[in-house]
Structures are given as C-alpha cells and as structure tokens.
Amino acid sequence: YVSSVSGSSSTANQMKKIILECNPLLESFGNAKTVRNNNSSRFGKYLELYFNDKAEPVGGSTSNFLLEKTRVTHQGRGERNFHIFHQLFTADSQTLQHFD
C-alpha cells in the first residue's frame, strides 16, 4: 500500500525497493510447510516506517520478530522446518556459490 500511494522521488523509490525486497527474505525465515498449508506464516514482525514531510518513506526498521522456535528442532509428521533451511539444504552447488 505504502509503495503505491507515496511519493516517487529517487530516494523514496530506492527506499520502497528496499522495503519490498526485504519481505521475501524475512518470510523465508518465518514461513514453513504445514499439513494444512505449504506456505504457513509461523512468525510475526513489526515494521516501523519513517516518512519525510512529503509523506515519502525515508527509512524503516523491523523492531520485533516473533518466531515459532519449537519448529527449529521438531516438526510434525508431513511438515517441514522454516523455508530457509529447506532452501539451503536442497540448493545445488551452483546456487550456493553465490554465498561464498
């Protein structure tokens, strides 16, 4: 919503891009496959956005990140750990080279 209704200066556009691009990363650490849903949210985040006097986003921070911690060590039958672990352990060597 913020991205579509706020200003379009180069700073605002850069900030909107950063905000939008961080979400999939946070979701890979917080979503998991469950028996009812392949992409179940197992986390909560509080994203605080900062705006200038022109109502353009100029910054932000994730100040709280709640996580279903028991999923790290145990998953129910038919469920998986958080997506990030599955993605790292099933990635091919070419994909993993980007992390070197």
N, C-alpha and C positions, 0 to 999 in steps of 0.2 A: 504494500500500500504506500509506504513512505517513498519508495522508489518512483512510483508513478505520479505522485502529487507534488513532490518537492521540486526545487529549482534545478536548473541544468547547467550551472557554471562548471568549468573543468574540475574544480575542487569537489563540488557536490557530486559530479558524475563519478569521479575516482572513489569517493567515499561510499557511494551507493554500490559500486562494483565490489569493493572490499567486503561490505556487509553481506551482499548477496552470495559472494563466493565462499564465505566462511561457514555458511549454514550446512552445506553438504558434508564438510569435514566434521563439524560438531555432531551431525546426525549419524555419521559412520561410527562415532564413539558411543552413541547413545541409543541406536536402534538395533533390534535383534529380531531374528525369526522366532516366532512362537507358533504353537499349534493352531492358533486362530488367525494369524496374520504374518505374512512374510516380511513385513517392514514395520514392526510394532515399536512405538516410541517407549523406551524404558528410561527416560530421563526428563528433566525439566531445566530450563535455562531462563535467566532473567537478563535480557539485553537492554542496556541503557543507551539511548541515543542522545547525542548532543547536537544542537542546531544553532546556527548563527541568527542574526537579526532579520535575515531574508527567508527564514524558515527552510534553510538548506542544511542537510546533515553535514557536520564537520568532524564527527568522531563518535566513538561508542565503546562500550566495554561489556563483557559478559561477567557480571559480578557474582552470580551464584550458578552452580551447576550441580544438580541433583542426579544421582545415578543409582540404579538398582545394583548394588555392589555384589549381592549373592550370585548374580549371573556370571561374574568373572570366574568363580570357582566351580559352579554347578549349574547345569541346565537340565530341564525336564526332558522326558522322552519326546523325540520329534522336534526339539527346539535347538537353537544354536546360540553361541556366545554373541557378543556385540559384532556388528558387521566388520569393524576394522580388523578384528582378529581373523575372521574368516577370509577377508580380502588379502591380508598379508600372507597367510598360510597357504592360500590357493593360487597366489600370483606366480606367473612364470618368471624365470631368471631375467629376461629382458626388461620386464616391468620393474623388478626390484633393483636393477642397475641405476634407476633414477634416484635412488635413496643413498647411493654411495657418495 
